């Protein structure tokens, strides 16, 4: 199974959604969790 690569448009859309949720008073961490965004770990 390969790694899913997101298109730039998809990334921008998710970042805008995080901005909207943060503007509504939600913390950035909670907004990221709500949108189910996974942050890759870099070793």
N, C-alpha and C positions, 0 to 999 in steps of 0.2 A: 504494500500500500504506500502510495506517495504522500508527500506533504501537500496540503491544500494551499495554493497560492492565491492571495486575494488581489483583485484588480485595484488599481489606484482609486478608481471611483468608489469602490466599496469601502476602502479605508477612510476616504474623506467623508463619506456618508456617516460612518460610525463615529468619527471624531466630532462631527456636527451634532449628532444625537447626544453625545457626552456633554458638549457645551450647553445644549438646551437644558438637560437635566441638572447640570451644575447651576445654571441660571435660575432654575426653579428652587434652589436651595439644597439640592442633594449633594453629598460629598462626591468628590471625583472617584474615590474607590467604590462607593456604592453604585454610582452610575455605570462604571465599568463592569461590576458584577451583574447588574441588572441586564446589560446588553450581552452578557456572556462572552466578553472579550478575554481571550487568553493571552497573557503576556509571556513571550518565550524567555526562557532562562538562558543567559549567555555565560558560558564557563570560561 
